[in-house]
Amino acid sequence: MIHTMNIKSFPIKKQALITTCLLQLIISFFTLGIAWQLNQAVFDVFINNDYSNTAVTLGLLLFFLLVKSLLTFCLKKSLHNSSQHLQIVLRQRLHQCIGYHALPSHRLQLLALDSVKALDKIFIFIAPPILSLIFLLPIILITILYLDPWSALIMMITLPIAPILLWLIGHMTRRATVDQWKQLDELTLAFKDTLAGIISLKIFRQENRQKSHLATLSHLFSQASLKVLRLAFISSFTIELITTLTIAILAVSIGFRLLYGEISFQLAFFLLLLLPEFYQPLRQSGMAFHAYIDVKTAWKNLQEIFHQPNQSITEHQDTLRLPPGVHLTNASFTYPDAPLPTLENLSLDFPAGSITCIYGTSGMGKTTLLKLLAGLLQPQTGHVQMEDKELKQISLDSRHKLITYVPQSPHVFQGSLADNICLFERASYTDEMLLKITQIINDVGLHLSPDTPLGAGGLNLSHGERQRIGLARALYQNRPLVLLDEPTSGLEAKEEQNLLQLLSQFAKGKTIIVVSHHQTVRQWADIAIEVHHE
């Protein structure tokens, strides 16, 4: 498994990288110009008492300062854009991995939010000092080497101290950082479970015990965080102390040489102006190093998902016969950390244009079977085929055009009812689209208008209403393969009959596979298949 970090590992645009480097190079030369103009102004006014060129010198100094500020802003903007691009690409890759790996929701949330967001530190804390080390530091060092070789020699001797120190500290902080991420993962899962089951905890009066457990987790996470922060403070303080002492030694050396006439005031003052700029990247290296540890841990977590084996998906199926028949051959699937397989050597055939009901006792893997048929999960062994084509070899775009999957409890997004049915397909709706959406809403028995706000801050929906929204999505998408997980659970007998009649009309020219415990649904379907363990 590959966890190494290098510039080629990150999806950064080459043009953005070149632009960033070019901006830093120009900023480095403007830094020299600012130091020289300031040095010239002080020399003319306080040493030579010559005010004839002061206006020009100060004007150039102001010009250099303004241009450097503008270039620095452009540099930060370029880094910010690169960070946003990186996060978007990685989240898209995570989205693609959902179809290959059985990721728990809390794990996916941690990766998509915390781990991906942690990579933003590359562009905030790591990239600026690295760019300065690559461009600004050599330019200043070459300039000082040309003007004063003795000072340049001292600078070159003290320069490797900080990297060596950071390497030593890295061995101390690595374990603490890994512990911090593990504690965060566990804490996220515990909070999620507690919020999901808060009503049950209150009913059985166990909220105090769970509160104690969460307090323990929070304390452990705080300890891990404080340990990392303590080491970060010590290392940053040490680096700051070393660079300050080095600047002081150089300043004293320059002062004595100035006192004995071995160096001019103008050169001495110019060197003193450049020294803080030279050691600034080293001062920032402590924060950059600890940001790197966090980034490395986050990148490793992402790579564990990205580098799991999956199958390339390149085939487009424009010539596939519709509606398609679906075939499952010796398929087995086991969730991570599960002691037993959920499905084992399962072979089923779903004829084209038929309605098939899958039933069986709870825990037999019926929902997992639907996810395999939808391509959301991949069997560890065996095959899922649509007609004579492997489902995993069909492109994601083609799958989206072929398959509709309605889970047992469809998610409701923050937005209008129309947005939730169309899944934000359009920013605005034409009259024709609104008419179609309204008809679908009436067909599934939702007594709401298309602009009804739902989700966070919107109308609270019952389980049955959520199911109807899921069915409305299937009706709107109108795809040839429809997978429904318990579409009639919680409905009254009359409502169930109305819904089945609607599905009968909808089923023309489609292959429908339904998971249901209801005898009525089994009798309605063309084929009923019981799933059970051997």
C-alpha positions as CSV (number, residue, x, y, z in Angstrom):
1,M,0.0,0.0,0.0
2,I,1.4,3.4,-1.0
3,H,1.4,6.2,1.5
4,T,4.5,8.2,0.4
5,M,3.9,11.9,-0.2
6,N,5.4,13.8,-3.1
7,I,4.3,16.6,-5.5
8,K,3.2,14.0,-8.1
9,S,0.8,12.4,-5.6
10,F,-1.4,15.6,-5.4
11,P,-3.8,16.6,-8.2
12,I,-2.4,20.1,-8.6
13,K,-2.6,21.9,-11.9
14,K,0.7,22.4,-13.6
15,Q,-0.2,25.9,-14.7
16,A,-1.1,26.9,-11.1
17,L,2.2,25.4,-9.8
18,I,4.2,27.4,-12.4
19,T,2.2,30.6,-11.6
20,T,2.8,30.2,-7.9
21,C,6.6,29.7,-8.3
22,L,6.9,32.6,-10.7
23,L,5.0,34.9,-8.2
24,Q,7.3,33.8,-5.3
25,L,10.4,34.4,-7.5
26,I,9.3,38.0,-8.3
27,I,8.4,38.6,-4.7
28,S,11.9,37.5,-3.7
29,F,13.5,40.1,-6.0
30,F,11.1,42.8,-4.7
31,T,12.1,41.9,-1.1
32,L,15.7,42.7,-2.1
33,G,14.5,45.9,-3.7
34,I,12.6,47.0,-0.6
35,A,15.6,46.4,1.6
36,W,17.9,48.3,-0.7
37,Q,15.6,51.3,-1.1
38,L,15.1,51.5,2.6
39,N,18.8,51.2,3.2
40,Q,19.4,54.0,0.6
41,A,16.9,56.3,2.2
42,V,18.4,55.9,5.7
43,F,21.9,56.4,4.3
44,D,21.1,59.5,2.4
45,V,19.1,61.2,5.2
46,F,21.0,60.2,8.3
47,I,24.5,59.7,7.1
48,N,25.0,62.0,4.2
49,N,22.3,64.5,5.1
50,D,21.5,64.6,1.4
51,Y,17.8,65.2,0.8
52,S,18.0,65.7,-3.0
53,N,17.0,62.2,-3.9
54,T,14.9,61.4,-0.9
55,A,11.6,61.8,-2.8
56,V,12.6,59.5,-5.6
57,T,14.0,56.9,-3.1
58,L,10.9,56.9,-1.0
59,G,8.7,56.8,-4.1
60,L,10.5,53.7,-5.3
61,L,10.3,52.2,-1.8
62,L,6.5,52.8,-1.8
63,F,6.2,51.3,-5.3
64,F,8.1,48.2,-4.3
65,L,6.0,47.8,-1.1
66,L,2.7,48.2,-3.1
67,V,3.8,45.8,-5.8
68,K,5.0,43.2,-3.3
69,S,1.7,43.5,-1.4
70,L,-0.2,42.9,-4.6
71,L,2.0,40.0,-5.6
72,T,1.6,38.5,-2.2
73,F,-2.1,38.7,-2.4
74,C,-2.0,37.0,-5.9
75,L,0.2,34.3,-4.4
76,K,-2.2,33.6,-1.5
77,K,-5.1,33.6,-4.0
78,S,-3.3,31.1,-6.2
79,L,-2.6,28.9,-3.2
80,H,-6.2,29.1,-2.1
81,N,-7.5,28.1,-5.6
82,S,-5.1,25.2,-5.6
83,S,-6.3,24.1,-2.2
84,Q,-10.0,24.3,-3.4
85,H,-9.1,22.3,-6.5
86,L,-7.3,19.6,-4.5
87,Q,-10.2,19.3,-2.1
88,I,-12.8,19.0,-4.9
89,V,-10.8,16.4,-6.8
90,L,-10.2,14.3,-3.6
91,R,-13.9,14.4,-2.6
92,Q,-14.8,13.4,-6.2
93,R,-12.4,10.4,-5.8
94,L,-14.0,9.5,-2.5
95,H,-17.4,9.7,-4.2
96,Q,-16.2,7.2,-6.8
97,C,-14.8,4.9,-4.1
98,I,-18.2,4.6,-2.5
99,G,-19.1,2.2,-5.3
100,Y,-16.1,-0.1,-4.5
101,H,-15.7,0.0,-0.7
102,A,-18.2,-0.5,2.1
103,L,-17.4,2.7,3.9
104,P,-19.4,3.3,7.1
105,S,-21.1,6.7,7.1
106,H,-19.0,8.1,10.0
107,R,-15.8,6.9,8.3
108,L,-16.8,8.6,5.0
109,Q,-17.8,11.8,6.9
110,L,-14.4,11.9,8.6
111,L,-12.5,11.4,5.4
112,A,-14.6,13.8,3.3
113,L,-14.6,16.6,5.8
114,D,-11.7,16.3,8.3
115,S,-9.1,14.4,6.3
116,V,-9.6,16.4,3.1
117,K,-9.8,19.7,4.9
118,A,-6.6,18.9,6.8
119,L,-4.8,19.0,3.4
120,D,-5.6,22.7,3.3
121,K,-2.6,23.1,5.6
122,I,-0.3,22.3,2.7
123,F,-1.2,25.7,1.1
124,I,-1.5,27.7,4.4
125,F,1.4,26.5,6.5
126,I,3.7,24.3,4.3
127,A,3.8,25.9,0.8
128,P,4.7,29.5,1.8
129,P,7.9,28.6,3.8
130,I,8.9,26.0,1.2
131,L,8.5,28.5,-1.6
132,S,10.6,31.0,0.4
133,L,13.3,28.3,1.0
134,I,13.4,27.6,-2.7
135,F,13.5,31.1,-4.1
136,L,14.0,33.8,-1.4
137,L,16.6,32.2,0.7
138,P,19.1,31.3,-2.2
139,I,18.6,34.8,-3.7
140,I,19.4,36.5,-0.4
141,L,22.3,34.1,0.3
142,I,23.9,34.7,-3.1
143,T,23.5,38.4,-2.7
144,I,25.2,38.4,0.8
145,L,27.9,36.0,-0.5
146,Y,28.7,38.5,-3.2
147,L,28.7,41.5,-0.8
148,D,30.1,39.9,2.4
149,P,31.4,36.3,2.2
150,W,32.1,36.1,6.0
151,S,28.5,36.7,6.9
152,A,27.4,34.3,4.2
153,L,29.7,31.6,5.7
154,I,28.1,32.0,9.2
155,M,24.6,31.8,7.6
156,M,25.5,28.6,5.7
157,I,26.9,27.0,8.9
158,T,23.7,27.8,10.9
159,L,21.3,27.0,8.2
160,P,21.1,23.1,8.6
161,I,20.4,23.3,12.4
162,A,16.7,23.8,12.0
163,P,16.0,20.8,9.6
164,I,18.1,18.5,11.9
165,L,16.1,19.7,14.9
166,L,12.8,19.2,13.2
167,W,13.8,15.7,12.1
168,L,14.6,14.8,15.7
169,I,11.3,16.2,16.9
170,G,9.4,14.4,14.2
171,H,10.1,11.0,15.9
172,M,8.6,12.4,19.1
173,T,5.4,13.8,17.6
174,R,4.5,11.1,15.0
175,R,2.9,8.7,17.5
176,A,1.0,11.5,19.3
177,T,-0.5,12.7,16.0
178,V,-1.6,9.3,15.0
179,D,-3.3,8.8,18.4
180,Q,-5.0,12.2,18.0
181,W,-6.6,11.1,14.7
182,K,-7.7,7.7,16.2
183,Q,-9.3,9.5,19.1
184,L,-11.1,11.9,16.7
185,D,-12.4,8.9,14.7
186,E,-13.7,7.2,17.8
187,L,-15.2,10.4,19.2
188,T,-17.0,11.1,15.9
189,L,-18.5,7.6,15.8
190,A,-19.6,7.9,19.5
191,F,-21.3,11.2,19.0
192,K,-23.0,10.0,15.9
193,D,-24.4,6.9,17.7
194,T,-25.4,8.9,20.7
195,L,-27.4,11.5,18.6
196,A,-29.0,8.7,16.6
197,G,-30.1,6.9,19.7
198,I,-30.8,9.8,22.1
199,I,-34.5,9.0,22.5
200,S,-33.8,5.4,23.3
201,L,-31.2,6.4,25.9
202,K,-33.7,8.7,27.6
203,I,-36.5,6.1,27.6
204,F,-34.2,3.6,29.3
205,R,-32.6,6.3,31.5
206,Q,-29.1,5.6,30.3
207,E,-28.2,9.1,29.2
208,N,-26.0,9.7,32.2
209,R,-23.9,6.6,31.6
210,Q,-23.4,7.5,27.9
211,K,-22.5,11.1,29.0
212,S,-19.8,9.7,31.1
213,H,-18.5,7.6,28.2
214,L,-18.4,10.6,25.9
215,A,-16.7,12.7,28.6
216,T,-13.9,10.0,28.8
217,L,-13.5,10.1,25.1
218,S,-13.3,13.8,25.0
219,H,-10.7,13.8,27.8
220,L,-8.6,11.3,25.9
221,F,-8.8,13.4,22.7
222,S,-7.9,16.5,24.6
223,Q,-4.8,14.8,26.1
224,A,-3.7,13.7,22.6
225,S,-4.2,17.2,21.2
226,L,-2.4,18.8,24.1
227,K,0.5,16.4,23.7
228,V,0.9,17.4,20.1
229,L,0.5,21.1,20.9
230,R,3.1,20.9,23.7
231,L,5.7,19.3,21.4
232,A,4.8,21.9,18.7
233,F,5.4,24.7,21.2
234,I,8.7,23.4,22.3
235,S,10.0,22.8,18.8
236,S,8.8,26.3,17.6
237,F,10.3,28.0,20.6
238,T,13.6,26.2,20.1
239,I,13.7,27.1,16.4
240,E,12.8,30.7,17.2
241,L,15.6,30.8,19.8
242,I,18.2,29.4,17.4
243,T,17.3,31.8,14.6
244,T,17.2,34.8,17.0
245,L,20.6,33.9,18.5
246,T,22.0,33.4,15.0
247,I,20.8,36.9,13.9
248,A,22.2,38.3,17.1
249,I,25.6,36.7,16.5
250,L,25.7,38.0,12.9
251,A,24.5,41.5,14.1
252,V,27.3,41.6,16.7
253,S,29.9,40.4,14.1
254,I,28.7,43.1,11.7
255,G,28.7,45.7,14.4
256,F,32.4,45.0,15.5
257,R,33.5,45.0,11.8
258,L,31.7,48.3,11.3
259,L,33.3,49.7,14.4
260,Y,36.8,48.8,13.2
261,G,36.1,50.1,9.7
262,E,36.1,46.7,7.9
263,I,32.7,47.3,6.5
264,S,30.7,50.4,5.4
265,F,27.6,51.5,7.2
266,Q,25.5,51.2,4.0
267,L,26.5,47.6,3.5
268,A,26.1,46.7,7.2
269,F,22.6,48.2,7.4
270,F,21.6,46.4,4.2
271,L,22.8,43.1,5.6
272,L,20.9,43.7,8.9
273,L,17.7,44.3,6.9
274,L,18.1,41.1,4.9
275,L,18.9,38.8,7.9
276,P,15.3,38.6,9.3
277,E,14.0,37.9,5.8
278,F,16.6,35.1,5.4
279,Y,15.7,33.4,8.6
280,Q,11.9,33.9,8.3
281,P,11.3,30.7,6.4
282,L,13.2,28.8,9.1
283,R,11.1,30.4,11.8
284,Q,8.0,29.2,10.0
285,S,9.4,25.7,9.5
286,G,8.3,24.6,13.0
287,M,4.6,25.3,12.3
288,A,5.0,23.9,8.8
289,F,6.6,20.7,10.1
290,H,3.7,20.0,12.5
291,A,1.2,20.8,9.7
292,Y,3.1,18.3,7.6
293,I,2.6,15.6,10.3
294,D,-1.2,16.3,10.2
295,V,-1.2,16.3,6.4
296,K,0.7,13.1,6.2
297,T,-1.7,11.3,8.6
298,A,-4.7,12.6,6.7
299,W,-3.2,11.6,3.4
300,K,-2.4,8.1,4.7
301,N,-6.1,7.7,5.7
302,L,-7.2,8.8,2.2
303,Q,-4.7,6.6,0.5
304,E,-5.9,3.5,2.3
305,I,-9.2,4.0,0.4
306,F,-7.8,5.2,-2.9
307,H,-5.3,2.4,-3.2
308,Q,-7.6,-0.4,-2.4
309,P,-8.0,-2.6,-5.5
310,N,-10.9,-1.7,-7.7
311,Q,-11.8,-2.2,-11.3
312,S,-11.4,0.3,-14.1
313,I,-14.7,1.5,-15.5
314,T,-14.4,2.6,-19.1
315,E,-17.1,0.9,-21.1
316,H,-20.2,2.9,-22.2
317,Q,-23.2,0.7,-22.9
318,D,-25.1,2.6,-25.6
319,T,-26.1,-0.7,-27.3
320,L,-27.4,-2.5,-24.2
321,R,-30.8,-4.1,-24.6
322,L,-33.4,-2.3,-22.6
323,P,-34.9,-3.1,-20.2
324,P,-32.0,-5.2,-19.1
325,G,-31.9,-8.6,-17.4
326,V,-29.7,-8.8,-14.3
327,H,-27.7,-11.8,-13.3
328,L,-25.8,-12.5,-10.0
329,T,-23.3,-15.4,-10.2
330,N,-21.6,-16.9,-7.1
331,A,-21.5,-13.5,-5.5
332,S,-20.1,-13.1,-1.9
333,F,-19.7,-10.0,0.2
334,T,-18.4,-9.4,3.7
335,Y,-18.4,-6.1,5.4
336,P,-15.1,-4.9,7.0
337,D,-14.5,-6.4,10.5
338,A,-17.6,-8.6,10.1
339,P,-17.0,-12.2,11.4
340,L,-19.2,-13.8,8.7
341,P,-20.1,-13.0,5.1
342,T,-23.4,-11.2,4.5
343,L,-23.8,-12.9,1.2
344,E,-22.0,-16.1,0.2
345,N,-22.0,-17.8,-3.3
346,L,-25.3,-16.3,-4.2
347,S,-26.6,-16.8,-7.7
348,L,-29.9,-15.2,-8.9
349,D,-31.4,-14.2,-12.2
350,F,-33.8,-11.3,-12.7
351,P,-35.4,-11.5,-16.1
352,A,-35.7,-8.4,-18.3
353,G,-39.0,-6.5,-18.0
354,S,-40.1,-8.5,-14.9
355,I,-41.0,-7.5,-11.3
356,T,-39.1,-9.5,-8.8
357,C,-39.7,-9.5,-5.0
358,I,-36.9,-10.5,-2.7
359,Y,-37.9,-11.5,0.8
360,G,-36.5,-13.3,3.8
361,T,-35.8,-12.8,7.5
362,S,-33.9,-9.7,8.8
363,G,-30.1,-10.0,8.5
364,M,-30.1,-12.1,5.3
365,G,-28.4,-9.4,3.3
366,K,-31.3,-8.2,1.1
367,T,-30.3,-4.5,1.3
368,T,-26.7,-5.5,0.6
369,L,-27.9,-7.5,-2.4
370,L,-29.7,-4.4,-3.8
371,K,-26.5,-2.3,-3.3
372,L,-24.5,-4.9,-5.2
373,L,-27.1,-4.7,-8.1
374,A,-26.9,-0.9,-8.0
375,G,-23.1,-1.0,-8.2
376,L,-22.8,0.8,-4.8
377,L,-20.9,-2.2,-3.5
378,Q,-18.6,-4.7,-5.3
379,P,-18.7,-8.4,-4.5
380,Q,-15.4,-9.8,-3.2
381,T,-16.0,-12.9,-5.3
382,G,-18.5,-13.6,-8.1
383,H,-20.1,-11.4,-10.8
384,V,-22.9,-9.0,-11.2
385,Q,-24.0,-8.7,-14.9
386,M,-26.4,-6.6,-16.8
387,E,-27.3,-8.7,-19.7
388,D,-23.9,-10.1,-20.8
389,K,-21.9,-7.1,-19.5
390,E,-20.1,-6.9,-16.1
391,L,-21.7,-4.2,-14.1
392,K,-18.3,-3.0,-12.8
393,Q,-17.1,-2.5,-16.4
394,I,-20.0,-0.2,-17.2
395,S,-19.1,3.5,-16.9
396,L,-20.6,5.5,-14.0
397,D,-22.3,7.8,-16.4
398,S,-24.0,4.8,-18.1
399,R,-25.0,3.3,-14.7
400,H,-26.6,6.6,-13.7
401,K,-28.7,6.5,-16.9
402,L,-29.7,2.8,-16.4
403,I,-30.2,2.3,-12.6
404,T,-32.4,3.9,-10.0
405,Y,-32.0,2.8,-6.4
406,V,-34.4,3.9,-3.7
407,P,-33.2,3.0,-0.2
408,Q,-35.5,2.1,2.7
409,S,-35.1,5.5,4.2
410,P,-34.3,8.0,1.5
411,H,-32.2,11.0,2.6
412,V,-34.0,14.4,2.5
413,F,-31.8,17.3,1.5
414,Q,-32.1,20.9,2.6
415,G,-34.1,22.5,-0.3
416,S,-37.6,22.5,-1.8
417,L,-39.6,19.3,-2.5
418,A,-38.9,19.8,-6.2
419,D,-35.1,20.0,-5.5
420,N,-35.4,16.7,-3.5
421,I,-37.3,14.9,-6.3
422,C,-34.9,16.2,-9.1
423,L,-31.9,16.0,-6.8
424,F,-30.9,19.5,-7.8
425,E,-30.8,18.7,-11.4
426,R,-31.6,22.3,-12.4
427,A,-31.1,25.6,-10.7
428,S,-34.5,26.7,-11.9
429,Y,-37.6,24.9,-13.3
430,T,-39.6,25.5,-16.4
431,D,-43.4,25.4,-16.3
432,E,-43.2,22.0,-18.1
433,M,-40.9,20.6,-15.5
434,L,-43.0,21.9,-12.6
435,L,-46.1,20.4,-14.2
436,K,-44.4,17.0,-14.4
437,I,-43.1,17.3,-10.8
438,T,-46.6,18.2,-9.5
439,Q,-48.1,15.2,-11.3
440,I,-45.5,12.9,-9.7
441,I,-46.2,14.4,-6.3
442,N,-49.9,13.7,-6.7
443,D,-49.3,10.2,-8.0
444,V,-47.2,9.2,-4.9
445,G,-49.7,10.7,-2.5
446,L,-47.7,13.6,-1.2
447,H,-50.0,16.4,-0.3
448,L,-47.4,19.1,-0.6
449,S,-46.5,21.8,-3.2
450,P,-43.2,21.6,-5.2
451,D,-41.8,24.6,-3.4
452,T,-42.3,23.2,0.1
453,P,-39.0,23.6,2.1
454,L,-37.6,20.4,3.4
455,G,-34.5,19.2,5.3
456,A,-32.7,21.3,7.9
457,G,-34.9,24.2,8.8
458,G,-37.7,22.8,6.7
459,L,-40.8,20.6,7.1
460,N,-40.3,17.4,9.2
461,L,-41.4,14.3,7.3
462,S,-42.6,11.0,8.5
463,H,-41.0,7.7,7.4
464,G,-43.8,7.1,4.9
465,E,-43.4,10.6,3.4
466,R,-39.7,10.0,3.0
467,Q,-40.5,6.7,1.1
468,R,-42.9,8.6,-1.2
469,I,-40.1,11.1,-2.0
470,G,-37.8,8.2,-2.9
471,L,-40.5,6.7,-5.2
472,A,-41.0,10.2,-6.7
473,R,-37.3,10.3,-7.5
474,A,-37.6,6.9,-9.3
475,L,-40.7,8.1,-11.3
476,Y,-38.9,11.3,-12.2
477,Q,-35.7,9.6,-13.3
478,N,-37.6,7.0,-15.3
479,R,-34.7,4.5,-15.7
480,P,-35.0,1.0,-17.1
481,L,-33.7,-0.8,-13.9
482,V,-35.4,0.2,-10.7
483,L,-34.3,-1.2,-7.2
484,L,-36.7,-0.5,-4.3
485,D,-36.0,-1.3,-0.7
486,E,-39.1,-1.8,1.4
487,P,-41.2,0.8,-0.6
488,T,-44.5,0.0,1.3
489,S,-43.3,-0.5,4.9
490,G,-45.4,1.5,7.3
491,L,-48.2,2.1,4.8
492,E,-51.9,1.3,5.4
493,A,-53.4,-1.5,3.3
494,K,-55.3,0.9,1.0
495,E,-52.2,3.1,0.6
496,E,-50.1,0.0,-0.3
497,Q,-52.6,-1.0,-2.9
498,N,-52.6,2.4,-4.5
499,L,-48.8,2.5,-4.5
500,L,-48.6,-1.0,-6.1
501,Q,-51.1,0.1,-8.8
502,L,-48.9,3.1,-9.5
503,L,-45.8,0.9,-9.7
504,S,-47.6,-1.5,-12.1
505,Q,-48.2,1.4,-14.5
506,F,-44.6,2.6,-14.0
507,A,-43.2,-1.0,-14.6
508,K,-43.9,-1.1,-18.3
509,G,-40.6,-1.3,-20.1
510,K,-38.6,-1.7,-16.9
511,T,-37.0,-4.3,-14.8
512,I,-38.0,-3.8,-11.2
513,I,-36.5,-5.5,-8.2
514,V,-38.2,-5.0,-4.8
515,V,-37.2,-6.0,-1.3
516,S,-40.3,-6.4,0.9
517,H,-41.6,-8.5,3.8
518,H,-45.2,-7.9,2.8
519,Q,-47.2,-10.9,1.4
520,T,-49.2,-8.4,-0.7
521,V,-46.0,-7.3,-2.5
522,R,-44.9,-10.9,-3.1
523,Q,-48.3,-11.7,-4.7
524,W,-48.1,-8.6,-6.8
525,A,-44.7,-9.3,-8.2
526,D,-44.1,-11.6,-11.2
527,I,-41.4,-13.5,-9.3
528,A,-40.7,-14.0,-5.6
529,I,-37.3,-15.1,-4.4
530,E,-36.5,-15.9,-0.7
531,V,-33.0,-15.1,0.4
532,H,-31.6,-17.3,3.2
533,H,-28.3,-18.6,4.4
534,E,-27.3,-22.1,3.4
